[in-house]
Amino acid sequence: MSLNVCTFSGRLGKDAVVKKITDNTVANFSVAVDVGYGDMKDTLWLNCALWGKRSEGGLVKYLIKGQLVGVSGNISLRKYQGEDGVEKSSLEMRVSDVQLLGSKQDDNTDIPFE
């Protein structure tokens, strides 16, 4: 049992990109999560990685820019040096569960699953 499990909902910032890495497959995508409210509202970008068979299935074709999703998984903060030489950080999630929360246009169209 992992104590580091978080759940977020938001819209995909770009289409999922599937890559083959050695004997495994990963689908990478980003989720824009709104935090705060009113004048204090901000957007938190969450970089997500969906590994294994789930990244190869029919779900990935629905992970397109603008799609409203819920994601759960283990979260980590990765520090790296940017091209400008400044240390930066990135919030990353190893996704264990993805739920489609509505259509891209929010028209309540049912999305078929394979």
LUMPABA-345231 format. One record per residue: x negated, y, z negated of N, C-alpha, C, CB in turn; residue in three letters. Coordinates in steps of 0.02 Angstrom, whole numbers, plus 50000, padded with zeros to 5 digits. Atoms other than C-alpha are relative to their C-alpha. Glycine has a CB too. Layout:
N
XYZXYZXYZXYZala;...
# end
This chain:
114
499584994150000500005000050000499565006250000500485000049939met;500394993849994499325016950051500365005749965499875001750073ser;499714994250032499595032349946499975006150044499645001449934leu;500074994549954499125043550091500484999050059499275000750024asn;499515000749947500745043050191500405006550002500474993949989val;499644993749991501525058950261500494999250058499505005850014cys;499514999949946503035062150371500125007250021500674996649978thr;499894993449973503245077250484500494999550058499335003350023phe;499594999649939504495082450616499825006450036500764999749984ser;500164994249959504165094350759500044998250073499315002749983gly;499985001049927504005096150946499304998550027500295006250035arg;500645001649969502645088651054499745006050039500084993850046leu;500314994449967501425101651117499774998450070499425002449960gly;500205002249933500915091451269500194992650007499235001150013lys;499855007149989501255074551349499474995649967500034998550076asp;500475004850029500465059551264499514997650053500384993949969ala;500525002549955498825053751342499784993349973499405005150005val;500195006750020498465035151336499304998450026500514994750027val;500695001749982496655029251334499864992949977499505004949969lys;500255006750018495865012051332499325000949969499984995250063lys;500644999550035494465011151204499794992949981500055004749936ile;500245007050008493504994651208500594995350007499654999049931thr;499455004849997494824981451165500645002849971499814993749964asp;499424997050031496104993751098500265005850044499845002549928asn;499704994549964497285006951166500255005149949500584997550045thr;499764994650043497715023951090500385005150042499415003449962val;499634994549969499025036951134499895006149956500774998350007ala;500124993850036498515054551082500515005250020499285002650013asn;499534994649987499755068851065499975004849940500724997350010phe;499994995150054500015084550961500725001949984499585006250018ser;499324998250022501535089750859499955006949967500294994749950val;499954993350030501975107850817500514999749944500205005450054ala;499575000250059502685108750641500085007149973499714995149945val;499884993350028503505124850581499964999649925500685002750023asp;500064999450072503045129750403500185007149979499284998049975val;499804993450024503715144050299500665002250032499465005150015gly;499384997349973505175155150346499945007650006500614998049956tyr;500004992849991505565172850401499345002650027500165003549935gly;500634996949980504035184050417499404995649984499925006749968asp;500555004450021502975170350336499984993650041500084998349926met;499975006149959503405157250469499364999350041500615000150046lys;500615001449962501895149050550500084993150031499375000449954asp;500005006649968501535133950660499374996249981500075000750077thr;500555004550017500445119650600499954994850056500114996649929leu;500095004949947499705108850739499704993649971499545002850056trp;500205006550025499525090450697499794995650059500584996649960leu;500255004549948498415079550810500164992949979499245001050012asn;499775006750017499135062050816499684994750045500764999650007cys;500275005849963498435045050868500444994049984499254998749982ala;499595006050006499575030150897499614994250031500715000950035leu;500455005449978498525014250909500364993550015499474998849947trp;499795006949990498774996650974500594999250048500174996949936gly;499455001849955500294988751056500525005550007500344993749974lys;499504994649996501425003451013499805005450050500115003149931arg;500234995049952500335014651122500074997550072499275001949986ser;499945002949934500595002751269500734999050020499634993350002glu;499305001649987502485000851255500395005550035500344998549936gly;499564995449965503965009851330500105006749966500654996850011gly;499904993850037504025023151194499575005750027499854998949927leu;500474994849981502515032551261500265004350058499334996850020val;499764996049943503405037951421500505005449977500334995550052lys;499554994950027504615047851310499635005249957500544996749959tyr;500394995250039503215056951218499745005550046499404996449963leu;500154994749953503265072251329500075006849966500474999550061ile;500014993250027502995090751296500725002449986499655004850048lys;499354997350020504465098351202500454995149964500355002550060gly;499595005250032505165081751137499975000949924499764992950020gln;499974999750073505755082750955499884993049972500695002849976leu;500185006550028504955068650855499905000449925499364997350033val;500215000850069504685062550679499424995250000500594997449954gly;500585004450003502985055050641499824998749927499395003150039val;500235001950067502365045750487499334996550008500514995449963ser;500645003449998500635039650447499515002949950499715000450068gly;500534997750044498985042750359499705006450030499454994649990asn;500244993549977498325060450369499305001249975500475005649978ile;500684998350020496545066950364499825006850028499494994650024ser;500254993649977495625083350385499304998850029499985005349942leu;500645001149967494205082450511499665006750010500094996350069arg;500394993949990492855095750510499524998950058499615002049934lys;500455000549942491845099350666499745007050016500364996950061tyr;500294993649979490775112850744500275001750069499214999650001gln;499714997749937491645122650882499465002150049500475005749988gly;500474997949948490845128051045499665006649982500365000650066glu;500284993650020490565145050965499524999449940500555004849983asp;500465001350055489515136950827500315000749931499435004750005gly;499654999150063490805140350692500324993449979500545005550006val;499695006150026491385126050580500765000850001499754998349928glu;499274999949995493215121950612500274993649969500235000750074lys;499685006050028494465109350546500624998450040500165000949926ser;499425002549963495845098950622500384995149956499784996650066ser;499575004550037497315090350538500194994250046500645003649972leu;499905005849956497445072650608500404994649964499344997250024glu;499595005450028498675058350583499904993750040500745002149999met;499995006749970498465039850618500724997749992499484995049967arg;499275001050001500285036750663500184992749990500315002750064val;499745006850010501175021450595500724999450025499974998149926ser;499315000149978502935026450649500165006450038500494999149940asp;499764994349961503675037850783500744999150011499625000650069val;499285000249986505515042150797500175005850046500425000449935gln;499754994849956506305051650940500615002949967500164997350073leu;499464996850039507445064250854500515003550044499715004849952leu;499534996949954508325071051007499665000450068500215007149976gly;500294999449934508085074151190499585006450003500545000050054ser;500434994249991506835086851253500425006450002499584999350064lys;499584994249993508255098751294500535000449945500345000050068gln;499505000250053509295094251139500714999650027499945006149955asp;499345000649972510765089351247500374993749975499964999950076asp;499725005950031511135073951139500064994150047500695001549972asn;500025005649955510755062251283499664994149965499625001850065thr;500315005950030510415044651223499374998250039500494994049998asp;500635002049969508625039151257499944992449994499395003749967ile;500045007450004508505020651303499314997749975500154996950069pro;500625003050025507195010051215499904993350034500004999349923phe;500165006549970506294995051289499784995249947499455000750054glu;
# end
